[in-house]
């Protein structure tokens, strides 16, 4: 089944409530005597977000219909693309995710409806990944990492 897009006309999950966890790529062995041993297992790490949406009644109805419709999320069975904040200076970035279980309407207070869900992402998309070394090595207080790339790294790459 093709990946569907989260509707642009619905609000994104609340940034303050986007709890992110990632798999551990190593196994830890705690011997009875001696230091801990760490054994690399994989670099193929999935990520999970616990998300919370706050909708108006109309938005909640549209979300519910998008979630159930076989043309869109197909009762939570379809993978979908949604902008998610990775917790850095880049803001939201599109991630291909799937619900781990059906979203839950957790409250309805007057015209405000709250939904929560956990989504899983098999491969986290992060535009900064290719520049990790440059971002880490930038002098402290240098400012925005893109400035560093454009003024220092890219001219030297010629």
N, C-alpha and C positions, 0 to 999 in steps of 0.2 A: 504494500500500500504506500502511496506517495505521502511525503511529509506535507502537512498542512501548515498554514501560517496562523499565528494568534492574531485575532482581529485588531487592526490599527485603531478602531473606534472604541475599543474597550480600554479601561485604565490598566496600567501595568501593576504587578504586585507591589506592595508597599516596600520601599527600600529598607526601612528600619526592621522589617520582618523577613528578610531574605537570609535565612541561616544556611550556611554552606558547609558541607563536609566532603572530604575526598578520601578515596581508598588509600591504604598504606601499601607501598610497593615493596615492603620488606617484611621478613619474619624475624621476630625477636626471640632469642633463646636465653633463658635465665638459668645458667648452671648453678648448682649448689655452692660451688666455690669458683671464684674468679670473676672476671668482668662479663658483662652481657655480650652476646654475640648477635650481630645483625646480618641477615642473609638476604641479599637482593632477590626479589621474586619476579617483578614485572615493572614495566614503565607504562603499561596500558591501564591507566587509572580512571575510573569513572567518578563523576561528581554527583552530589545530591543537594538539592535545595528544598528547604521547607518554606513554602510561600503563603502569603496571606493577601487576599484581595479585599478591598472595600468598595462596594458598588452601590449605586442608586438602585431603586426597584427595577427601572427599565434596563439598566446595565446588567443586573443580575439575571433578568429574564433572557437577555441576549447571550450571556455567558452560558447559562444552562442549555439553551438551544444549540449553541456552538458545540458544547461538550457532548450532547446526545446525538446530534445529526450524523447520519452515515456519510454525508457529503463533507463533513469537517472532522471533528475529533472522534466520531463513531463510538460514543459511550466510553471514551477514554482509551480506546484501542489504538489510536493513531499516534505516531510520532508527530510532533509539531515544533515549529520554530517560534521562539519568543525572545524578545530583548530582556536580558537579565544583567543587573549590575554586579560586576565581579569584585567590587569593593576597592577600586583603585581610581586613579584620576581620569580614566578613559570613559567613565559612565557606562551606559548599557551597551551590551554586545549581544548579537544574535547567537542563541544556543539551540541546538536540536535536542529536544527533551521528550520524555514520556512520563505519564503519571505512574507512580508505583502502586497506587490504589485510587479509587474514585475520589475526586475532591468532595469536601464536606462543607455544607452550609452550617457555619458555627454560630451565627447569630443573625437576628433580624430585629432592628430597633428603629421603629418608625419607617423612614424612607431609606435607611441604611442597611445593607445586607453584607455580611462578611462570609467569605469562603476561604478555606485553607486546603492545601494539598502539598504532597511531596512529589518532586519530579526528579528523574535521573537523566544524566547526560553521559553517553559513552565516551565522548571525546570533547573536552572543553575547548572552545574556540576563544583564543586570547590574542589580540593583535600585538601585544607587547612581547610575546614568547620569543620571537626571533631576535629581540634586542635585550634579552635578560642580562648578558654580561655587560653591555654598555650602561644599562640602567644601574646595575649594582656598582660599577666602577666609577660612575659620575661623582665628582667631588661633592661632599656634603654642602648643602645650601646652594648648589649650582642652579637649582630651579627645575623647571619642567624638563623632563628627560628628552622630549622631542627637540628642544632647543639645543641640547647637547649633541644629539645625533646630527642635526643639520649643520651646526657650526664647527664641530670638532671631529666627529667620526667619519661622516660622509666625505668631506674634503680629503682626508687622509686615505680613504679607500681607493682613490684613483690610481 
